[in-house]
């Protein structure tokens, strides 16, 4: 009740104050204020008609210009393409500014399947701390969610070879950057990041393997094992901070566990086995069988040429020795010229100096080994890229390791005989090697004397072993230590 009385008193007071004020005075005051504001605005802003004089001058200047009435597009172009270009540039500049703020450029699309783009590339700089970590995280997210769509789109465009070549190059760049960031100075600097690297690598391997198994040429891969040392045991030590990573890791574990139980050998071991993928593929490939036949025909021709060379040398030896039989040694008959050889001794010496180089066969005599060599020389590019990625991952965290083995294509005579049948092996990680040196490059390859060697002693079978670049994976203990956070780790 007290509040109501107070409100009534205040309303009466306001009414008394307004009663002596004339409404006309208020309106006049408002008009004056509006005029003052308008004058100030006119002083600040220019007149909207200031361009009319310029337009009139241009019209007078171009009044004599007459265009053809049927070619209106020359002077009434809507500039649609120009507008689209300007809008695109604006959007690109805004996105580029956003990415450059973090010191990297990452070309990414959420709808990769609808575009015919290359794989995303990231250019890292050192402008801000953790720039590398941000870029790697974005790459790992793209691998998990967009890579499958990119592979499908690229394969449907008919660029199968380029698809796997680009993917191999992308993985190699990613692995180098990831290991440099997550694993430095022979120890892990980020166990969570190293775990993401393992999941991203296995995701790439699984996607490539699944797509190769769908290809009619490589369906046999479904029967072959995928054996990466200590892989299944390693899943127990991965540092996975969220449920999505756990679900993803479980799916990868089930996939690789299934293929670890296959009975046929994997691509990185037992390449000479009759059940190996390479031997079986070469056995069924008409192109590789034709290549093997050509090489064998060349080997037979080389053997015939070598036999003819040895026989001619023997004939020459026999001719010289016949001359020796009818002559008498006269080297010591003249004391003054004792140092001069007689004809008999010269003929005999020339006959004994006749020597012929040995012949080493450039291909193994066993068919399975020969097919394995042909497969290594003419392996489909898709399989080669897939195997190189497998090899790179298996050799983590130091994929660039040296070996003391001998390359087939750098050995003699294998290189000169087989290079013409070899497909492009540029920057190939897994090569055809041998732990044993070629006989032709040892002291046993010295030319044989015709006087003492039989025909069979000039021919030798292939001395190189059929092997590939070995894997040297880290031990399980080292991997576990890598994945174990230190007490000083902020994420411990």
Wavefront OBJ file of the C-alpha trace (Angstrom):
o trace
v 0.000 0.000 0.000
v 2.861 2.295 0.828
v 4.461 1.643 -2.598
v 1.260 2.475 -4.457
v 0.941 5.794 -2.661
v 4.546 6.619 -3.516
v 3.967 5.910 -7.228
v 0.851 8.134 -7.258
v 2.756 11.023 -5.688
v 5.529 10.789 -8.324
v 3.038 10.709 -11.212
v 1.330 13.833 -9.896
v 4.673 15.574 -9.644
v 5.547 14.758 -13.272
v 2.160 16.018 -14.439
v 2.700 19.322 -12.651
v 6.113 19.778 -14.295
v 4.781 19.110 -17.815
v 1.716 21.308 -17.562
v 3.526 24.690 -18.017
v 5.515 23.423 -21.056
v 4.002 24.277 -24.429
v 3.962 21.402 -26.945
v 4.661 23.832 -29.783
v 7.927 24.823 -28.148
v 8.994 21.183 -28.002
v 8.259 20.603 -31.690
v 10.157 23.724 -32.648
v 13.153 22.573 -30.633
v 13.124 19.183 -32.370
v 13.063 20.826 -35.813
v 16.017 23.035 -34.947
v 18.070 20.073 -33.755
v 17.289 18.135 -36.953
v 18.412 21.041 -39.128
v 21.683 21.326 -37.256
v 22.345 17.605 -37.645
v 21.557 17.734 -41.376
v 23.945 20.625 -41.943
v 26.747 18.809 -40.157
v 26.110 15.627 -42.177
v 26.203 17.553 -45.472
v 29.542 19.041 -44.529
v 31.046 15.636 -43.688
v 29.673 13.526 -46.589
v 30.195 14.489 -50.270
v 27.345 15.062 -52.643
v 26.017 11.876 -54.332
v 25.895 13.701 -57.668
v 29.615 14.423 -57.903
v 30.138 11.698 -60.552
v 27.467 12.949 -62.953
v 29.718 15.557 -64.516
v 32.405 12.950 -65.178
v 29.892 10.555 -66.738
v 28.565 13.280 -69.032
v 32.091 14.063 -70.222
v 32.727 10.379 -71.032
v 29.460 10.113 -72.955
v 30.367 13.113 -75.068
v 33.846 11.741 -75.691
v 32.628 8.306 -76.873
v 29.491 9.494 -78.649
v 31.101 8.875 -82.040
v 31.922 5.227 -81.219
v 29.400 2.860 -82.876
v 29.517 -0.928 -82.397
v 27.949 -3.500 -84.655
v 24.315 -4.027 -83.561
v 24.626 -7.823 -83.869
v 27.724 -8.071 -81.689
v 26.313 -6.952 -78.416
v 28.474 -9.382 -76.451
v 31.483 -7.172 -77.174
v 30.142 -4.319 -75.071
v 27.481 -5.932 -72.859
v 29.523 -8.767 -71.344
v 28.161 -9.686 -67.889
v 31.683 -10.547 -66.575
v 30.404 -13.731 -64.973
v 33.739 -15.518 -65.255
v 35.519 -12.499 -63.816
v 33.123 -12.406 -60.874
v 33.572 -16.132 -60.253
v 37.341 -15.727 -60.410
v 37.290 -12.799 -57.959
v 35.035 -14.673 -55.538
v 37.264 -17.743 -55.740
v 40.353 -15.645 -55.076
v 38.693 -14.072 -52.061
v 37.781 -17.443 -50.572
v 41.267 -18.822 -51.299
v 42.943 -15.821 -49.711
v 40.809 -16.088 -46.587
v 41.538 -19.808 -46.188
v 45.217 -19.277 -46.978
v 45.400 -16.595 -44.303
v 43.884 -18.993 -41.798
v 46.361 -21.757 -42.604
v 49.390 -19.464 -42.798
v 48.674 -18.190 -39.304
v 49.744 -21.593 -38.035
v 52.852 -21.747 -40.204
v 51.706 -24.433 -42.635
v 49.592 -24.918 -45.711
v 47.450 -27.960 -45.836
v 45.385 -28.605 -48.953
v 42.403 -30.556 -47.761
v 38.891 -31.261 -48.997
v 36.023 -32.817 -47.097
v 34.575 -34.121 -50.350
v 37.620 -35.792 -51.811
v 35.529 -38.387 -53.629
v 33.943 -35.673 -55.790
v 37.239 -34.203 -56.923
v 40.157 -35.350 -59.025
v 42.805 -33.872 -56.754
v 46.181 -35.041 -55.615
v 46.790 -36.191 -52.102
v 46.986 -33.384 -49.559
v 50.437 -31.964 -49.139
v 51.599 -30.049 -46.107
v 54.470 -27.579 -46.122
v 55.897 -27.138 -42.652
v 57.684 -24.098 -41.331
v 59.003 -23.157 -37.926
v 57.067 -19.967 -37.341
v 55.181 -21.134 -34.250
v 55.819 -23.904 -31.742
v 53.882 -27.141 -32.276
v 53.320 -26.306 -35.952
v 54.590 -29.730 -36.945
v 52.322 -31.416 -34.433
v 49.261 -29.584 -35.775
v 50.065 -30.488 -39.377
v 50.677 -34.149 -38.521
v 47.429 -34.328 -36.579
v 45.531 -32.931 -39.558
v 47.222 -35.462 -41.842
v 46.266 -38.320 -39.508
v 42.650 -37.145 -39.356
v 42.552 -36.947 -43.148
v 43.974 -40.463 -43.434
v 41.361 -41.864 -41.079
v 38.303 -40.174 -42.586
v 39.088 -39.160 -46.191
v 41.742 -41.491 -47.591
v 39.331 -44.291 -48.515
v 37.205 -41.895 -50.568
v 40.287 -40.483 -52.286
v 41.511 -43.958 -53.280
v 38.099 -44.913 -54.682
v 37.875 -41.684 -56.656
v 41.394 -42.016 -58.026
v 40.912 -45.660 -59.044
v 37.616 -44.878 -60.761
v 39.344 -42.197 -62.807
v 41.541 -44.890 -64.386
v 44.805 -43.820 -62.747
v 45.602 -46.977 -60.823
v 49.385 -46.814 -61.187
v 49.555 -43.150 -60.255
v 47.234 -43.720 -57.306
v 49.600 -46.067 -55.520
v 52.714 -44.149 -56.557
v 51.304 -40.962 -55.043
v 50.206 -42.848 -51.960
v 53.680 -44.308 -51.470
v 55.292 -40.875 -51.813
v 52.716 -39.395 -49.439
v 53.348 -42.102 -46.847
v 57.108 -41.756 -47.097
v 56.891 -37.993 -46.519
v 54.432 -38.473 -43.675
v 56.543 -41.159 -42.004
v 59.708 -39.077 -42.190
v 57.949 -36.073 -40.669
v 56.159 -38.147 -38.012
v 59.240 -40.034 -36.858
v 61.248 -36.833 -36.767
v 58.603 -35.211 -34.567
v 57.364 -38.128 -32.437
v 60.653 -40.014 -32.182
v 63.841 -37.979 -31.871
v 67.253 -38.739 -30.433
v 66.494 -42.484 -30.336
v 63.592 -42.051 -27.941
v 59.938 -41.126 -28.121
v 59.078 -37.501 -27.504
v 55.308 -38.013 -27.826
v 53.842 -41.481 -27.046
v 50.329 -40.358 -28.018
v 51.566 -38.999 -31.335
v 53.624 -42.140 -31.964
v 50.481 -44.200 -31.337
v 48.592 -42.084 -33.874
v 51.424 -42.642 -36.342
v 51.070 -46.420 -35.959
v 47.295 -46.248 -36.449
v 47.635 -43.980 -39.499
v 50.252 -46.271 -41.059
v 48.144 -49.370 -40.502
v 45.120 -47.566 -41.938
v 47.015 -46.862 -45.159
v 48.273 -50.457 -45.366
v 44.804 -51.885 -44.771
v 43.137 -49.642 -47.374
v 45.736 -50.511 -50.022
v 45.482 -54.218 -49.208
v 41.682 -54.199 -49.421
v 41.717 -52.430 -52.786
v 44.361 -54.788 -54.173
v 42.315 -57.791 -53.072
v 39.365 -56.395 -55.049
v 41.496 -56.293 -58.205
v 41.093 -59.468 -60.232
v 44.842 -59.674 -60.866
v 45.738 -59.670 -57.174
v 42.922 -61.644 -55.553
v 45.451 -64.218 -54.393
v 46.573 -61.687 -51.775
v 43.555 -62.811 -49.749
v 45.364 -66.112 -49.148
v 48.686 -64.604 -48.096
v 49.679 -63.482 -44.646
v 50.527 -59.973 -43.504
v 53.240 -60.446 -40.930
v 54.670 -57.305 -39.363
v 56.997 -58.148 -36.455
v 55.489 -57.606 -32.982
v 52.450 -55.852 -34.442
v 49.650 -57.632 -32.574
v 51.496 -57.423 -29.256
v 52.081 -53.725 -29.837
v 48.358 -52.912 -29.762
v 48.317 -53.465 -26.000
v 50.761 -50.598 -25.475
v 49.206 -47.943 -27.715
v 48.310 -44.725 -25.907
v 44.747 -43.959 -27.056
v 43.146 -40.959 -25.328
v 39.582 -41.264 -26.705
v 36.999 -43.884 -27.624
v 37.142 -43.247 -31.373
v 40.829 -44.139 -31.419
v 40.073 -47.266 -29.397
v 37.357 -48.390 -31.821
v 39.644 -47.646 -34.758
v 42.504 -49.588 -33.174
v 40.220 -52.548 -32.503
v 39.108 -52.672 -36.151
v 42.729 -52.613 -37.301
v 43.690 -55.297 -34.788
v 40.940 -57.635 -36.014
v 41.948 -57.103 -39.647
v 45.644 -57.801 -39.183
v 45.002 -60.655 -36.778
v 42.891 -62.347 -39.460
v 45.649 -62.076 -42.066
v 48.406 -63.060 -39.662
v 46.895 -66.566 -39.591
v 47.065 -67.154 -43.354
v 49.232 -70.099 -44.361
v 50.871 -68.659 -47.491
v 53.975 -66.479 -47.003
v 53.835 -62.700 -46.910
v 55.400 -60.408 -49.509
v 58.593 -59.762 -47.542
v 59.736 -63.341 -46.919
v 60.221 -66.682 -48.689
v 60.062 -65.145 -52.147
v 61.467 -68.347 -53.713
v 58.788 -70.545 -52.196
v 56.462 -72.259 -54.627
v 53.496 -70.826 -52.695
v 54.860 -67.283 -52.604
v 52.766 -64.579 -54.217
v 55.483 -63.606 -56.701
v 56.121 -67.129 -57.983
v 52.417 -67.858 -58.398
v 51.769 -64.518 -60.087
v 54.683 -64.984 -62.509
v 53.567 -68.546 -63.239
v 50.160 -67.293 -64.378
v 51.402 -64.180 -66.181
v 51.851 -64.646 -69.930
v 54.051 -61.547 -70.129
v 56.448 -62.804 -67.463
v 56.585 -66.275 -69.002
v 57.463 -64.741 -72.359
v 60.195 -62.714 -70.687
v 61.591 -65.834 -69.031
v 61.600 -67.654 -72.372
v 63.458 -64.773 -74.029
v 66.067 -64.769 -71.278
v 66.502 -68.537 -71.511
v 66.848 -68.322 -75.293
v 69.490 -65.647 -74.851
v 71.274 -67.829 -72.295
v 71.326 -70.763 -74.703
v 72.671 -68.526 -77.444
v 75.364 -67.162 -75.127
v 76.352 -70.704 -74.180
v 76.641 -71.656 -77.846
v 78.763 -68.587 -78.519
v 80.986 -69.404 -75.561
v 81.309 -73.028 -76.697
v 82.276 -71.861 -80.169
v 84.800 -69.442 -78.674
v 86.378 -72.214 -76.591
v 86.469 -74.622 -79.543
v 88.136 -72.044 -81.771
v 90.679 -71.359 -79.062
v 91.377 -75.092 -78.759
v 91.805 -75.399 -82.525
v 94.277 -72.551 -82.480
v 96.084 -74.184 -79.585
v 96.337 -77.474 -81.433
v 97.651 -75.769 -84.583
v 100.406 -74.086 -82.608
v 101.295 -77.291 -80.809
v 101.554 -79.139 -84.137
v 104.136 -76.604 -85.238
v 106.012 -77.167 -82.022
v 106.277 -80.923 -82.647
v 108.217 -80.521 -85.904
v 110.702 -78.001 -84.509
v 113.747 -78.222 -82.308
v 114.574 -75.786 -79.560
v 117.452 -73.510 -80.637
v 117.402 -71.003 -77.802
v 120.828 -71.988 -76.414
v 122.651 -72.745 -79.692
v 124.029 -69.221 -79.937
v 125.523 -67.946 -76.704
v 125.649 -64.379 -77.934
v 121.909 -64.265 -78.527
v 120.796 -66.606 -75.732
v 118.006 -64.241 -74.671
v 116.209 -64.661 -77.999
v 113.506 -67.308 -78.162
v 113.448 -69.755 -80.962
v 110.381 -70.449 -83.109
v 109.549 -73.609 -81.215
v 109.501 -71.859 -77.850
v 107.574 -68.896 -79.249
v 104.863 -71.198 -80.621
v 104.702 -73.117 -77.381
v 104.498 -69.951 -75.334
v 101.747 -68.527 -77.566
v 99.765 -71.761 -77.268
v 99.981 -71.793 -73.478
v 98.892 -68.143 -73.296
v 95.568 -68.792 -75.012
v 92.885 -68.205 -72.349
v 89.116 -67.748 -72.426
v 86.851 -66.015 -69.897
v 84.328 -68.093 -68.014
v 80.574 -67.856 -68.546
v 78.222 -67.430 -65.583
v 74.512 -67.938 -66.146
v 72.543 -64.812 -65.117
v 69.441 -66.772 -64.062
v 68.897 -69.513 -61.469
v 68.427 -73.002 -62.829
v 65.436 -73.775 -60.542
v 62.165 -72.630 -62.088
v 60.714 -71.205 -58.851
v 63.819 -69.091 -58.299
v 63.793 -67.928 -61.916
v 60.118 -66.944 -61.634
v 60.888 -65.061 -58.429
v 63.598 -63.086 -60.246
v 61.263 -62.293 -63.150
v 58.579 -61.151 -60.718
v 61.046 -58.806 -59.021
v 62.053 -57.363 -62.386
v 58.518 -56.911 -63.732
v 56.428 -56.635 -60.597
v 53.162 -54.687 -61.060
v 53.574 -51.165 -59.803
v 50.632 -51.489 -57.401
v 52.261 -54.427 -55.605
v 55.650 -52.726 -55.570
v 54.273 -49.570 -53.928
v 52.293 -51.609 -51.398
v 55.333 -53.707 -50.499
v 57.538 -50.624 -50.153
v 55.057 -49.122 -47.674
v 55.001 -52.400 -45.747
v 58.794 -52.424 -45.678
v 59.019 -48.792 -44.537
v 56.601 -49.409 -41.680
v 58.266 -52.667 -40.649
v 61.634 -50.879 -40.383
v 60.389 -48.111 -38.097
v 61.714 -46.067 -36.395
v 64.822 -46.147 -38.642
v 63.583 -47.007 -42.154
v 66.790 -45.891 -43.894
v 69.164 -48.657 -42.896
v 72.187 -49.784 -44.870
v 72.922 -53.364 -45.838
v 76.025 -55.213 -46.960
v 74.416 -57.154 -49.771
v 74.931 -57.153 -53.525
v 72.370 -55.860 -56.000
v 71.533 -58.138 -58.878
v 71.334 -55.351 -61.434
v 74.722 -53.993 -60.347
v 76.487 -57.355 -60.525
v 78.270 -58.902 -63.479
v 76.987 -60.409 -65.764
v 73.444 -60.161 -64.354
v 73.075 -56.410 -64.786
v 73.901 -56.328 -68.495
v 71.718 -59.357 -69.255
v 68.621 -58.497 -67.203
v 68.318 -54.699 -67.262
v 66.560 -54.645 -70.621
v 63.753 -56.763 -69.150
v 63.420 -54.657 -66.028
v 60.613 -52.187 -65.461
v 61.217 -48.803 -63.890
v 62.701 -49.298 -60.415
v 63.283 -45.635 -59.620
v 63.534 -45.034 -55.879
v 62.458 -48.580 -55.089
v 62.873 -49.413 -51.399
v 62.852 -53.208 -51.713
v 65.443 -54.437 -54.193
v 66.602 -57.787 -55.545
v 69.753 -58.605 -53.559
v 72.151 -61.398 -52.740
v 74.201 -61.993 -49.627
v 76.751 -63.801 -51.792
v 78.890 -62.077 -54.368
v 78.774 -62.957 -58.034
v 81.430 -65.463 -59.109
v 82.284 -63.246 -62.082
v 83.398 -60.516 -59.680
v 85.759 -62.685 -57.640
v 89.269 -63.983 -58.314
v 87.727 -67.318 -59.311
v 86.563 -65.682 -62.530
v 90.097 -65.452 -63.935
v 90.320 -66.625 -67.569
v 90.932 -70.350 -67.933
v 93.853 -71.717 -69.929
v 92.870 -73.731 -72.976
v 95.818 -76.042 -72.398
v 94.583 -77.361 -69.054
v 90.821 -76.658 -68.815
v 88.064 -78.797 -70.246
v 84.988 -77.351 -71.941
v 82.788 -77.824 -68.848
v 85.168 -75.768 -66.716
v 84.233 -72.617 -68.620
v 80.534 -72.747 -67.634
v 79.109 -71.890 -64.217
v 75.604 -71.699 -62.842
v 74.214 -68.533 -61.294
v 76.027 -67.800 -58.043
v 73.766 -65.032 -56.678
v 71.121 -65.790 -54.087
v 67.516 -64.714 -54.687
v 66.820 -62.339 -51.809
v 65.296 -58.926 -51.203
v 66.178 -56.019 -48.948
v 65.896 -57.352 -45.387
v 63.796 -55.789 -42.657
v 65.380 -54.780 -39.366
v 62.485 -53.934 -37.047
v 62.836 -52.572 -33.559
v 62.473 -55.021 -30.704
v 59.205 -55.232 -28.804
v 60.928 -53.950 -25.671
v 62.145 -50.826 -27.480
v 58.696 -50.231 -28.953
v 57.077 -50.579 -25.531
v 59.550 -48.117 -24.092
v 58.764 -45.744 -26.950
v 55.044 -45.925 -26.157
v 55.476 -45.477 -22.395
v 55.071 -41.838 -21.291
v 57.775 -40.472 -19.039
v 56.954 -39.132 -15.589
v 57.758 -35.628 -16.801
v 55.288 -35.922 -19.688
v 52.398 -33.427 -19.239
v 49.981 -36.089 -20.538
v 51.160 -38.757 -18.105
l 1 2 3 4 5 6 7 8 9 10 11 12 13 14 15 16 17 18 19 20 21 22 23 24 25 26 27 28 29 30 31 32 33 34 35 36 37 38 39 40 41 42 43 44 45 46 47 48 49 50 51 52 53 54 55 56 57 58 59 60 61 62 63 64 65 66 67 68 69 70 71 72 73 74 75 76 77 78 79 80 81 82 83 84 85 86 87 88 89 90 91 92 93 94 95 96 97 98 99 100 101 102 103 104 105 106 107 108 109 110 111 112 113 114 115 116 117 118 119 120 121 122 123 124 125 126 127 128 129 130 131 132 133 134 135 136 137 138 139 140 141 142 143 144 145 146 147 148 149 150 151 152 153 154 155 156 157 158 159 160 161 162 163 164 165 166 167 168 169 170 171 172 173 174 175 176 177 178 179 180 181 182 183 184 185 186 187 188 189 190 191 192 193 194 195 196 197 198 199 200 201 202 203 204 205 206 207 208 209 210 211 212 213 214 215 216 217 218 219 220 221 222 223 224 225 226 227 228 229 230 231 232 233 234 235 236 237 238 239 240 241 242 243 244 245 246 247 248 249 250 251 252 253 254 255 256 257 258 259 260 261 262 263 264 265 266 267 268 269 270 271 272 273 274 275 276 277 278 279 280 281 282 283 284 285 286 287 288 289 290 291 292 293 294 295 296 297 298 299 300 301 302 303 304 305 306 307 308 309 310 311 312 313 314 315 316 317 318 319 320 321 322 323 324 325 326 327 328 329 330 331 332 333 334 335 336 337 338 339 340 341 342 343 344 345 346 347 348 349 350 351 352 353 354 355 356 357 358 359 360 361 362 363 364 365 366 367 368 369 370 371 372 373 374 375 376 377 378 379 380 381 382 383 384 385 386 387 388 389 390 391 392 393 394 395 396 397 398 399 400 401 402 403 404 405 406 407 408 409 410 411 412 413 414 415 416 417 418 419 420 421 422 423 424 425 426 427 428 429 430 431 432 433 434 435 436 437 438 439 440 441 442 443 444 445 446 447 448 449 450 451 452 453 454 455 456 457 458 459 460 461 462 463 464 465 466 467 468 469 470 471 472 473 474 475 476 477 478 479 480 481 482 483 484 485 486 487 488 489 490 491 492
